[in-house]
Structure formats: structure tokens, C-alpha cells
Amino acid sequence: MQRPLRVVICDDDPAFCNLVRRVLRDHVDVLGTAASADEVVPLLNDQQPDVLLLDLQLGTQMVLEVLPQLLIASPHTMVAALSGLDAGTWEDQVLLAGAFVYYEKTSVLELPALLEKDVTLFESALQGEDVLAPSALGRRDGGVGSPGAGPAPT
């Protein structure tokens, strides 16, 4: 039997962290939560999780500024941005900064399925394959209604 994914959640909203924990509890091993980039770095160093679910805006700080530091702290961790900010505005910037995928917070109930697919692709990417996470592909194709897909660009 394959071990469950090991996940760290970084979001400054405790209620949202608890919601994500409840959604994921039967599917992954949540190693911990953090409310800031300063709190998550030691967690990444210590735990080396498979996935970091990372809110883009932590208080007044945009994590695009610290994303390189997070990737250095845990280079084999898939960073999945999880944000309520508009994907059309932020997704490309987040992916270019080093996140593997961008999930909208409205897709929180779909997280177990999204993570399972995307971590498999992330592991392929670590081995040198050229991949694109299907959650991002749904939006790029205008896949309204697809898992993780947001509104079609206007």
C-alpha cells in the first residue's frame, strides 16, 4: 500500500485551515499548519512534505516574494498555491515564481482528487518530464466546470 501524501498548509485564516484539514483528513497526512511564511520555513525544513498548500496572501505579505526561499527549504515539495485571488491575474505569476499549480479556494472540496493527480505529475516533472498540471490546463482551455477550473477568461 502506498503511503498517504504528506501535506503542510500555510494560510493566515485559521477557519480556512481547519476546513482544508477536514476535507483532507481521510486522504492525506497533514503534518502541520502555518499562518505565515516565517512559520512555514522551519516546518518545510523539518518535515519535507510532499505538498505545500500555500495561500498567496498572508496578511499583508504576498508570497511571491518568499516563494524562492520556500522552494530552497524543501526542493522536492510540490507547492500548490491555494488562493481566493483571481486566477486570471495571479496564476501565471505564481507558476513562473515556482509553484507547480494554482488552485482556487472555491475548489477546496475537490482537493483530494486534484492533489492525487497533480502530485503524480509533479513527481514526473522532478524526473525531467515536461508536464502541466490538469487543474491549470482546465482554465487554459476555458474548461468551465472542469475540476479546479474557474471562469473562462474574458
BELQUI-V579281 format. One record per pair of residues at least 24 apart in sequence whose C-alpha atoms are under 10 Angstrom apart, sorted by the first residue. I is the first residue (numbers start at 1). GAP is how many residues later the second one is. Records with the same first field share a line. If there is no record, write none. Layout:
I->GAP, GAP
//
This chain:
3->25, 26
4->24, 25, 26, 46, 112
5->24, 25, 26, 44, 45, 46, 107, 110, 111, 114
6->24, 25, 26, 41, 42, 43, 44, 45, 46, 71
7->24, 25, 26, 37, 40, 41, 42, 43, 44, 45, 46, 70, 71, 108
8->24, 25, 26, 32, 35, 36, 39, 40, 41, 42, 43, 44, 45, 46, 69, 71
9->24, 25, 26, 31, 42, 43, 44, 45, 46, 71, 73
10->24, 25, 26, 27, 29, 30, 42, 43, 44, 45, 46, 48, 71, 72
11->24, 25, 26, 29, 42, 43, 44, 45, 46, 47, 48, 71, 72
12->24, 25, 42, 43, 44, 45, 46, 47
13->42, 45, 46
16->89, 92
17->36
19->89, 90
20->33, 85, 88, 89, 91, 92
22->87
23->85, 86, 87, 88, 89
24->84, 85, 86, 87, 88, 89, 91
25->87
26->86
27->84, 85, 86, 88, 89
28->84, 87, 88
35->24
36->25, 27
37->24, 25, 26, 28, 29, 30, 32, 33
38->28, 32
40->30, 33
41->25, 28, 29, 30, 31, 32, 33
42->28, 31, 32
43->30, 31
44->26, 27, 28, 29, 30, 31, 33
45->25, 27, 28, 29, 30
46->27, 28
47->27
48->25, 26, 27, 28, 29
49->25, 26, 27, 28, 29, 30
50->24, 25, 26, 27, 28, 29, 69, 72, 73
51->25, 26, 27, 28, 29, 49, 64, 67, 68, 71
52->25, 26, 27, 28, 29, 30, 47
53->25, 26, 27, 28, 29, 30, 46, 48, 49, 50, 58, 62
54->25, 26, 27, 28, 29, 45, 48, 49
55->25, 26, 27, 28, 29, 30, 47, 48, 49, 50
56->24, 25, 26, 27, 28, 29, 34, 38, 46
57->24, 25, 26, 27, 28
63->31, 34
64->26, 29, 30, 31, 32, 33, 34, 35
65->32
66->31
67->27, 30, 31, 32
68->29, 30, 31
70->28, 29
71->26, 27, 28
75->51
76->46, 47, 50
77->42, 45, 46, 49
78->37, 40, 41, 43, 44, 45, 48
79->40, 43
80->35, 38, 39
81->24
82->24, 25, 26, 29
83->24, 25
86->64, 65
87->49, 52, 62, 63, 64, 66
88->51, 52, 62, 63, 64, 65, 66
91->45, 48
92->44
95->41
100->25, 31, 32, 33, 36
101->31, 32, 33, 34, 35, 36
102->31, 33, 34, 46
103->32, 33, 44, 45, 46, 47
104->31, 44, 45, 46
105->43
106->42, 43, 44
107->40, 41, 42, 43
108->40
109->39
110->37, 38
111->36, 37
113->34, 35
114->33, 34
//
